Amino acid sequence: MTAAKTNERPGTRASVRGYQMSATKARVVLNNIRGEDIQTAREILAGTTREAADVIAKVLNSAIANARDPVRMARAMKLAVEAGRAAFLAGRMPRRMGADPSSPLTGLIR
């Protein structure tokens, strides 16, 4: 069992172990349920023929079932899917060719 990270609350994490799936294949399925309520997302996942849909449905269902407040967890999963899409659309930061100093040399009082 892994310990909770310092920036996350206990009981708000759902993961799958022992299953290998590319992020691209998962993203295709997640794009189908993005912005939908939980019941609609479950119906979409049930009707999707991709193998990733089964795994995502299991993670979604277990995260909601094991939460202390299932309704709030369902809303959180919806927001997480939307946030992931927004981050993907925002794109990566450009790679820096040189380093900037972490503390400025001008304006120092000696």
N, CA, C and O atoms as a GROMACS GRO file, in nm:
protein
  440
    1MET      N    1   0.084  -0.118   0.000
    1MET     CA    2   0.000   0.000   0.000
    1MET      C    3   0.089   0.123   0.000
    1MET      O    4   0.187   0.130   0.073
    2THR      N    5   0.054   0.219  -0.080
    2THR     CA    6   0.132   0.341  -0.087
    2THR      C    7   0.072   0.447   0.003
    2THR      O    8  -0.049   0.450   0.026
    3ALA      N    9   0.158   0.532   0.055
    3ALA     CA   10   0.111   0.640   0.141
    3ALA      C   11   0.054   0.752   0.057
    3ALA      O   12   0.089   0.769  -0.060
    4ALA      N   13  -0.035   0.828   0.118
    4ALA     CA   14  -0.094   0.942   0.048
    4ALA      C   15   0.011   1.050   0.030
    4ALA      O   16   0.093   1.073   0.119
    5LYS      N   17   0.008   1.115  -0.081
    5LYS     CA   18   0.098   1.225  -0.105
    5LYS      C   19   0.057   1.343  -0.018
    5LYS      O   20  -0.056   1.350   0.030
    6THR      N   21   0.149   1.435   0.001
    6THR     CA   22   0.121   1.546   0.090
    6THR      C   23   0.019   1.642   0.032
    6THR      O   24  -0.044   1.716   0.107
    7ASN      N   25   0.000   1.643  -0.098
    7ASN     CA   26  -0.092   1.740  -0.158
    7ASN      C   27  -0.227   1.679  -0.194
    7ASN      O   28  -0.304   1.741  -0.267
    8GLU      N   29  -0.258   1.560  -0.145
    8GLU     CA   30  -0.388   1.503  -0.175
    8GLU      C   31  -0.453   1.453  -0.046
    8GLU      O   32  -0.385   1.411   0.047
    9ARG      N   33  -0.583   1.457  -0.044
    9ARG     CA   34  -0.657   1.413   0.074
    9ARG      C   35  -0.668   1.262   0.073
    9ARG      O   36  -0.676   1.202  -0.034
   10PRO      N   37  -0.668   1.199   0.188
   10PRO     CA   38  -0.687   1.054   0.191
   10PRO      C   39  -0.826   1.017   0.139
   10PRO      O   40  -0.924   1.084   0.170
   11GLY      N   41  -0.834   0.911   0.061
   11GLY     CA   42  -0.962   0.864   0.011
   11GLY      C   43  -1.007   0.927  -0.119
   11GLY      O   44  -1.120   0.905  -0.161
   12THR      N   45  -0.922   1.006  -0.185
   12THR     CA   46  -0.964   1.071  -0.309
   12THR      C   47  -0.886   1.021  -0.429
   12THR      O   48  -0.879   1.090  -0.531
   13ARG      N   49  -0.826   0.904  -0.419
   13ARG     CA   50  -0.742   0.855  -0.527
   13ARG      C   51  -0.794   0.720  -0.576
   13ARG      O   52  -0.828   0.633  -0.496
   14ALA      N   53  -0.800   0.704  -0.705
   14ALA     CA   54  -0.838   0.577  -0.765
   14ALA      C   55  -0.734   0.542  -0.870
   14ALA      O   56  -0.696   0.628  -0.951
   15SER      N   57  -0.689   0.419  -0.870
   15SER     CA   58  -0.587   0.380  -0.967
   15SER      C   59  -0.607   0.234  -1.006
   15SER      O   60  -0.678   0.159  -0.940
   16VAL      N   61  -0.542   0.197  -1.113
   16VAL     CA   62  -0.545   0.060  -1.163
   16VAL      C   63  -0.401   0.011  -1.164
   16VAL      O   64  -0.310   0.081  -1.209
   17ARG      N   65  -0.381  -0.109  -1.115
   17ARG     CA   66  -0.246  -0.167  -1.116
   17ARG      C   67  -0.246  -0.293  -1.202
   17ARG      O   68  -0.346  -0.365  -1.211
   18GLY      N   69  -0.135  -0.316  -1.264
   18GLY     CA   70  -0.120  -0.438  -1.341
   18GLY      C   71  -0.189  -0.434  -1.476
   18GLY      O   72  -0.211  -0.539  -1.537
   19TYR      N   73  -0.222  -0.319  -1.524
   19TYR     CA   74  -0.287  -0.307  -1.654
   19TYR      C   75  -0.213  -0.203  -1.735
   19TYR      O   76  -0.194  -0.090  -1.690
   20GLN      N   77  -0.171  -0.241  -1.853
   20GLN     CA   78  -0.097  -0.149  -1.937
   20GLN      C   79  -0.187  -0.096  -2.048
   20GLN      O   80  -0.245  -0.172  -2.126
   21MET      N   81  -0.195   0.036  -2.052
   21MET     CA   82  -0.277   0.101  -2.154
   21MET      C   83  -0.210   0.234  -2.187
   21MET      O   84  -0.166   0.306  -2.097
   22SER      N   85  -0.202   0.266  -2.312
   22SER     CA   86  -0.140   0.392  -2.350
   22SER      C   87  -0.233   0.508  -2.315
   22SER      O   88  -0.355   0.493  -2.310
   23ALA      N   89  -0.173   0.623  -2.290
   23ALA     CA   90  -0.252   0.742  -2.258
   23ALA      C   91  -0.340   0.783  -2.375
   23ALA      O   92  -0.449   0.836  -2.354
   24THR      N   93  -0.294   0.760  -2.495
   24THR     CA   94  -0.371   0.795  -2.614
   24THR      C   95  -0.500   0.714  -2.620
   24THR      O   96  -0.606   0.769  -2.651
   25LYS      N   97  -0.492   0.584  -2.592
   25LYS     CA   98  -0.612   0.501  -2.595
   25LYS      C   99  -0.709   0.539  -2.484
   25LYS      O  100  -0.830   0.539  -2.505
   26ALA      N  101  -0.656   0.572  -2.367
   26ALA     CA  102  -0.742   0.615  -2.257
   26ALA      C  103  -0.805   0.750  -2.289
   26ALA      O  104  -0.922   0.773  -2.257
   27ARG      N  105  -0.730   0.839  -2.351
   27ARG     CA  106  -0.780   0.973  -2.383
   27ARG      C  107  -0.896   0.967  -2.480
   27ARG      O  108  -0.989   1.047  -2.469
   28VAL      N  109  -0.894   0.873  -2.574
   28VAL     CA  110  -1.004   0.860  -2.670
   28VAL      C  111  -1.134   0.830  -2.597
   28VAL      O  112  -1.238   0.886  -2.630
   29VAL      N  113  -1.127   0.741  -2.500
   29VAL     CA  114  -1.247   0.705  -2.423
   29VAL      C  115  -1.287   0.818  -2.330
   29VAL      O  116  -1.405   0.849  -2.318
   30LEU      N  117  -1.189   0.880  -2.264
   30LEU     CA  118  -1.220   0.989  -2.171
   30LEU      C  119  -1.284   1.109  -2.242
   30LEU      O  120  -1.368   1.178  -2.184
   31ASN      N  121  -1.244   1.133  -2.366
   31ASN     CA  122  -1.305   1.242  -2.442
   31ASN      C  123  -1.454   1.219  -2.465
   31ASN      O  124  -1.531   1.314  -2.477
   32ASN      N  125  -1.495   1.092  -2.471
   32ASN     CA  126  -1.637   1.061  -2.491
   32ASN      C  127  -1.721   1.095  -2.369
   32ASN      O  128  -1.838   1.132  -2.383
   33ILE      N  129  -1.663   1.082  -2.249
   33ILE     CA  130  -1.743   1.105  -2.127
   33ILE      C  131  -1.715   1.240  -2.064
   33ILE      O  132  -1.774   1.273  -1.961
   34ARG      N  133  -1.628   1.318  -2.123
   34ARG     CA  134  -1.592   1.448  -2.065
   34ARG      C  135  -1.714   1.540  -2.060
   34ARG      O  136  -1.784   1.557  -2.159
   35GLY      N  137  -1.739   1.598  -1.942
   35GLY     CA  138  -1.849   1.692  -1.924
   35GLY      C  139  -1.984   1.628  -1.898
   35GLY      O  140  -2.083   1.699  -1.881
   36GLU      N  141  -1.991   1.496  -1.896
   36GLU     CA  142  -2.118   1.427  -1.874
   36GLU      C  143  -2.136   1.398  -1.725
   36GLU      O  144  -2.039   1.389  -1.651
   37ASP      N  145  -2.264   1.382  -1.683
   37ASP     CA  146  -2.288   1.340  -1.546
   37ASP      C  147  -2.256   1.191  -1.534
   37ASP      O  148  -2.236   1.123  -1.634
   38ILE      N  149  -2.252   1.141  -1.411
   38ILE     CA  150  -2.205   1.005  -1.388
   38ILE      C  151  -2.292   0.901  -1.456
   38ILE      O  152  -2.240   0.806  -1.515
   39GLN      N  153  -2.423   0.916  -1.449
   39GLN     CA  154  -2.511   0.817  -1.510
   39GLN      C  155  -2.492   0.812  -1.661
   39GLN      O  156  -2.487   0.704  -1.720
   40THR      N  157  -2.482   0.927  -1.723
   40THR     CA  158  -2.459   0.932  -1.868
   40THR      C  159  -2.323   0.875  -1.902
   40THR      O  160  -2.308   0.803  -2.002
   41ALA      N  161  -2.222   0.906  -1.821
   41ALA     CA  162  -2.087   0.853  -1.846
   41ALA      C  163  -2.086   0.701  -1.837
   41ALA      O  164  -2.021   0.634  -1.917
   42ARG      N  165  -2.158   0.646  -1.740
   42ARG     CA  166  -2.166   0.500  -1.729
   42ARG      C  167  -2.232   0.438  -1.852
   42ARG      O  168  -2.188   0.335  -1.901
   43GLU      N  169  -2.337   0.502  -1.902
   43GLU     CA  170  -2.405   0.451  -2.021
   43GLU      C  171  -2.315   0.458  -2.143
   43GLU      O  172  -2.313   0.365  -2.224
   44ILE      N  173  -2.240   0.568  -2.156
   44ILE     CA  174  -2.148   0.581  -2.270
   44ILE      C  175  -2.039   0.475  -2.262
   44ILE      O  176  -2.005   0.412  -2.362
   45LEU      N  177  -1.984   0.454  -2.142
   45LEU     CA  178  -1.878   0.354  -2.126
   45LEU      C  179  -1.931   0.213  -2.153
   45LEU      O  180  -1.859   0.130  -2.208
   46ALA      N  181  -2.055   0.186  -2.114
   46ALA     CA  182  -2.114   0.054  -2.138
   46ALA      C  183  -2.133   0.029  -2.288
   46ALA      O  184  -2.123  -0.084  -2.334
   47GLY      N  185  -2.161   0.135  -2.364
   47GLY     CA  186  -2.184   0.120  -2.507
   47GLY      C  187  -2.060   0.132  -2.593
   47GLY      O  188  -2.067   0.114  -2.714
   48THR      N  189  -1.945   0.161  -2.531
   48THR     CA  190  -1.822   0.177  -2.607
   48THR      C  191  -1.754   0.042  -2.622
   48THR      O  192  -1.747  -0.035  -2.527
   49THR      N  193  -1.706   0.012  -2.742
   49THR     CA  194  -1.647  -0.119  -2.769
   49THR      C  195  -1.498  -0.126  -2.739
   49THR      O  196  -1.439  -0.234  -2.749
   50ARG      N  197  -1.437  -0.017  -2.704
   50ARG     CA  198  -1.293  -0.019  -2.676
   50ARG      C  199  -1.264  -0.086  -2.542
   50ARG      O  200  -1.344  -0.078  -2.449
   51GLU      N  201  -1.149  -0.153  -2.535
   51GLU     CA  202  -1.109  -0.222  -2.413
   51GLU      C  203  -1.083  -0.124  -2.299
   51GLU      O  204  -1.107  -0.156  -2.183
   52ALA      N  205  -1.035  -0.005  -2.333
   52ALA     CA  206  -1.007   0.096  -2.231
   52ALA      C  207  -1.134   0.139  -2.159
   52ALA      O  208  -1.126   0.181  -2.043
   53ALA      N  209  -1.248   0.130  -2.222
   53ALA     CA  210  -1.374   0.171  -2.160
   53ALA      C  211  -1.407   0.085  -2.039
   53ALA      O  212  -1.459   0.135  -1.940
   54ASP      N  213  -1.378  -0.045  -2.046
   54ASP     CA  214  -1.404  -0.134  -1.934
   54ASP      C  215  -1.320  -0.095  -1.812
   54ASP      O  216  -1.369  -0.092  -1.700
   55VAL      N  217  -1.194  -0.067  -1.837
   55VAL     CA  218  -1.102  -0.032  -1.729
   55VAL      C  219  -1.141   0.103  -1.667
   55VAL      O  220  -1.143   0.117  -1.545
   56ILE      N  221  -1.171   0.200  -1.750
   56ILE     CA  222  -1.210   0.332  -1.700
   56ILE      C  223  -1.341   0.324  -1.623
   56ILE      O  224  -1.358   0.393  -1.522
   57ALA      N  225  -1.434   0.242  -1.668
   57ALA     CA  226  -1.561   0.225  -1.597
   57ALA      C  227  -1.538   0.165  -1.459
   57ALA      O  228  -1.602   0.206  -1.362
   58LYS      N  229  -1.448   0.068  -1.449
   58LYS     CA  230  -1.418   0.007  -1.319
   58LYS      C  231  -1.355   0.107  -1.224
   58LYS      O  232  -1.390   0.111  -1.106
   59VAL      N  233  -1.262   0.189  -1.274
   59VAL     CA  234  -1.199   0.290  -1.190
   59VAL      C  235  -1.301   0.393  -1.146
   59VAL      O  236  -1.303   0.432  -1.029
   60LEU      N  237  -1.385   0.437  -1.237
   60LEU     CA  238  -1.487   0.535  -1.205
   60LEU      C  239  -1.584   0.482  -1.099
   60LEU      O  240  -1.615   0.551  -1.002
   61ASN      N  241  -1.631   0.359  -1.117
   61ASN     CA  242  -1.725   0.300  -1.022
   61ASN      C  243  -1.662   0.277  -0.886
   61ASN      O  244  -1.726   0.302  -0.784
   62SER      N  245  -1.538   0.229  -0.883
   62SER     CA  246  -1.475   0.204  -0.753
   62SER      C  247  -1.444   0.333  -0.680
   62SER      O  248  -1.453   0.339  -0.558
   63ALA      N  249  -1.407   0.437  -0.753
   63ALA     CA  250  -1.378   0.566  -0.689
   63ALA      C  251  -1.504   0.624  -0.626
   63ALA      O  252  -1.498   0.681  -0.517
   64ILE      N  253  -1.615   0.612  -0.694
   64ILE     CA  254  -1.741   0.665  -0.641
   64ILE      C  255  -1.790   0.580  -0.524
   64ILE      O  256  -1.835   0.634  -0.423
   65ALA      N  257  -1.780   0.449  -0.537
   65ALA     CA  258  -1.830   0.360  -0.432
   65ALA      C  259  -1.748   0.370  -0.304
   65ALA      O  260  -1.804   0.359  -0.194
   66ASN      N  261  -1.618   0.390  -0.315
   66ASN     CA  262  -1.532   0.392  -0.198
   66ASN      C  263  -1.520   0.530  -0.134
   66ASN      O  264  -1.453   0.544  -0.032
   67ALA      N  265  -1.580   0.628  -0.192
   67ALA     CA  266  -1.569   0.764  -0.138
   67ALA      C  267  -1.660   0.779  -0.016
   67ALA      O  268  -1.763   0.713  -0.005
   68ARG      N  269  -1.619   0.868   0.074
   68ARG     CA  270  -1.704   0.896   0.190
   68ARG      C  271  -1.830   0.972   0.148
   68ARG      O  272  -1.936   0.954   0.208
   69ASP      N  273  -1.818   1.054   0.046
   69ASP     CA  274  -1.932   1.130  -0.007
   69ASP      C  275  -1.941   1.100  -0.157
   69ASP      O  276  -1.880   1.171  -0.237
   70PRO      N  277  -2.015   0.996  -0.196
   70PRO     CA  278  -2.018   0.954  -0.336
   70PRO      C  279  -2.063   1.062  -0.434
   70PRO      O  280  -2.013   1.068  -0.546
   71VAL      N  281  -2.158   1.146  -0.393
   71VAL     CA  282  -2.207   1.250  -0.483
   71VAL      C  283  -2.095   1.351  -0.511
   71VAL      O  284  -2.075   1.392  -0.625
   72ARG      N  285  -2.024   1.390  -0.408
   72ARG     CA  286  -1.913   1.484  -0.425
   72ARG      C  287  -1.801   1.421  -0.508
   72ARG      O  288  -1.738   1.488  -0.589
   73MET      N  289  -1.776   1.291  -0.487
   73MET     CA  290  -1.672   1.222  -0.565
   73MET      C  291  -1.712   1.216  -0.712
   73MET      O  292  -1.626   1.230  -0.800
   74ALA      N  293  -1.839   1.196  -0.740
   74ALA     CA  294  -1.885   1.193  -0.880
   74ALA      C  295  -1.860   1.328  -0.946
   74ALA      O  296  -1.815   1.334  -1.060
   75ARG      N  297  -1.889   1.437  -0.874
   75ARG     CA  298  -1.862   1.570  -0.929
   75ARG      C  299  -1.713   1.592  -0.948
   75ARG      O  300  -1.671   1.652  -1.048
   76ALA      N  301  -1.632   1.543  -0.854
   76ALA     CA  302  -1.487   1.559  -0.862
   76ALA      C  303  -1.430   1.485  -0.983
   76ALA      O  304  -1.339   1.534  -1.050
   77MET      N  305  -1.483   1.367  -1.012
   77MET     CA  306  -1.436   1.290  -1.129
   77MET      C  307  -1.470   1.366  -1.257
   77MET      O  308  -1.391   1.368  -1.351
   78LYS      N  309  -1.587   1.426  -1.261
   78LYS     CA  310  -1.625   1.504  -1.379
   78LYS      C  311  -1.530   1.622  -1.399
   78LYS      O  312  -1.485   1.648  -1.510
   79LEU      N  313  -1.501   1.692  -1.289
   79LEU     CA  314  -1.409   1.806  -1.299
   79LEU      C  315  -1.268   1.762  -1.335
   79LEU      O  316  -1.197   1.834  -1.405
   80ALA      N  317  -1.226   1.645  -1.287
   80ALA     CA  318  -1.092   1.596  -1.319
   80ALA      C  319  -1.078   1.567  -1.468
   80ALA      O  320  -0.975   1.596  -1.529
   81VAL      N  321  -1.182   1.510  -1.526
   81VAL     CA  322  -1.179   1.482  -1.670
   81VAL      C  323  -1.174   1.613  -1.749
   81VAL      O  324  -1.101   1.624  -1.847
   82GLU      N  325  -1.251   1.712  -1.705
   82GLU     CA  326  -1.249   1.842  -1.773
   82GLU      C  327  -1.114   1.911  -1.757
   82GLU      O  328  -1.065   1.973  -1.852
   83ALA      N  329  -1.054   1.901  -1.639
   83ALA     CA  330  -0.923   1.964  -1.616
   83ALA      C  331  -0.815   1.898  -1.700
   83ALA      O  332  -0.726   1.966  -1.751
   84GLY      N  333  -0.821   1.768  -1.714
   84GLY     CA  334  -0.723   1.698  -1.796
   84GLY      C  335  -0.731   1.741  -1.942
   84GLY      O  336  -0.629   1.757  -2.008
   85ARG      N  337  -0.851   1.759  -1.989
   85ARG     CA  338  -0.868   1.804  -2.128
   85ARG      C  339  -0.818   1.946  -2.146
   85ARG      O  340  -0.754   1.977  -2.246
   86ALA      N  341  -0.846   2.033  -2.049
   86ALA     CA  342  -0.799   2.171  -2.057
   86ALA      C  343  -0.646   2.177  -2.057
   86ALA      O  344  -0.587   2.256  -2.131
   87ALA      N  345  -0.584   2.094  -1.975
   87ALA     CA  346  -0.437   2.092  -1.972
   87ALA      C  347  -0.381   2.041  -2.104
   87ALA      O  348  -0.280   2.092  -2.152
   88PHE      N  349  -0.446   1.943  -2.163
   88PHE     CA  350  -0.400   1.891  -2.292
   88PHE      C  351  -0.412   1.996  -2.400
   88PHE      O  352  -0.321   2.011  -2.482
   89LEU      N  353  -0.524   2.068  -2.402
   89LEU     CA  354  -0.545   2.170  -2.504
   89LEU      C  355  -0.452   2.290  -2.485
   89LEU      O  356  -0.416   2.357  -2.582
   90ALA      N  357  -0.413   2.319  -2.360
   90ALA     CA  358  -0.323   2.431  -2.333
   90ALA      C  359  -0.185   2.405  -2.391
   90ALA      O  360  -0.115   2.500  -2.428
   91GLY      N  361  -0.145   2.283  -2.399
   91GLY     CA  362  -0.016   2.248  -2.457
   91GLY      C  363   0.098   2.260  -2.357
   91GLY      O  364   0.081   2.309  -2.246
   92ARG      N  365   0.212   2.213  -2.400
   92ARG     CA  366   0.329   2.215  -2.315
   92ARG      C  367   0.396   2.350  -2.318
   92ARG      O  368   0.380   2.427  -2.413
   93MET      N  369   0.471   2.379  -2.214
   93MET     CA  370   0.551   2.501  -2.210
   93MET      C  371   0.668   2.483  -2.305
   93MET      O  372   0.720   2.372  -2.318
   94PRO      N  373   0.712   2.590  -2.373
   94PRO     CA  374   0.825   2.576  -2.463
   94PRO      C  375   0.953   2.545  -2.385
   94PRO      O  376   0.971   2.592  -2.272
   95ARG      N  377   1.039   2.467  -2.444
   95ARG     CA  378   1.164   2.429  -2.380
   95ARG      C  379   1.260   2.548  -2.377
   95ARG      O  380   1.276   2.617  -2.478
   96ARG      N  381   1.321   2.573  -2.264
   96ARG     CA  382   1.414   2.684  -2.248
   96ARG      C  383   1.551   2.642  -2.299
   96ARG      O  384   1.596   2.530  -2.275
   97MET      N  385   1.617   2.733  -2.369
   97MET     CA  386   1.751   2.703  -2.421
   97MET      C  387   1.860   2.741  -2.321
   97MET      O  388   1.973   2.692  -2.331
   98GLY      N  389   1.828   2.826  -2.227
   98GLY     CA  390   1.926   2.865  -2.127
   98GLY      C  391   1.860   2.877  -1.992
   98GLY      O  392   1.737   2.872  -1.981
   99ALA      N  393   1.941   2.893  -1.890
   99ALA     CA  394   1.886   2.903  -1.756
   99ALA      C  395   1.879   3.049  -1.712
   99ALA      O  396   1.962   3.130  -1.752
  100ASP      N  397   1.780   3.081  -1.633
  100ASP     CA  398   1.768   3.212  -1.572
  100ASP      C  399   1.805   3.198  -1.425
  100ASP      O  400   1.780   3.094  -1.364
  101PRO      N  401   1.865   3.300  -1.366
  101PRO     CA  402   1.898   3.291  -1.225
  101PRO      C  403   1.772   3.284  -1.141
  101PRO      O  404   1.672   3.350  -1.172
  102SER      N  405   1.777   3.206  -1.036
  102SER     CA  406   1.659   3.192  -0.952
  102SER      C  407   1.640   3.311  -0.860
  102SER      O  408   1.529   3.336  -0.813
  103SER      N  409   1.747   3.386  -0.834
  103SER     CA  410   1.734   3.508  -0.755
  103SER      C  411   1.800   3.622  -0.833
  103SER      O  412   1.911   3.606  -0.884
  104PRO      N  413   1.734   3.734  -0.841
  104PRO     CA  414   1.788   3.845  -0.920
  104PRO      C  415   1.909   3.909  -0.850
  104PRO      O  416   1.918   3.911  -0.728
  105LEU      N  417   2.001   3.961  -0.931
  105LEU     CA  418   2.118   4.028  -0.875
  105LEU      C  419   2.093   4.177  -0.860
  105LEU      O  420   2.161   4.244  -0.782
  106THR      N  421   1.997   4.230  -0.931
  106THR     CA  422   1.968   4.374  -0.919
  106THR      C  423   1.870   4.397  -0.806
  106THR      O  424   1.782   4.314  -0.781
  107GLY      N  425   1.884   4.507  -0.739
  107GLY     CA  426   1.790   4.543  -0.634
  107GLY      C  427   1.822   4.480  -0.499
  107GLY      O  428   1.740   4.489  -0.407
  108LEU      N  429   1.937   4.416  -0.485
  108LEU     CA  430   1.974   4.357  -0.356
  108LEU      C  431   2.031   4.462  -0.265
  108LEU      O  432   2.105   4.549  -0.309
  109ILE      N  433   1.997   4.456  -0.139
  109ILE     CA  434   2.051   4.547  -0.038
  109ILE      C  435   2.164   4.476   0.034
  109ILE      O  436   2.147   4.365   0.084
  110ARG      N  437   2.281   4.543   0.039
  110ARG     CA  438   2.395   4.479   0.107
  110ARG      C  439   2.436   4.556   0.227
  110ARG      O  440   2.530   4.516   0.296
   0.00000   0.00000   0.00000
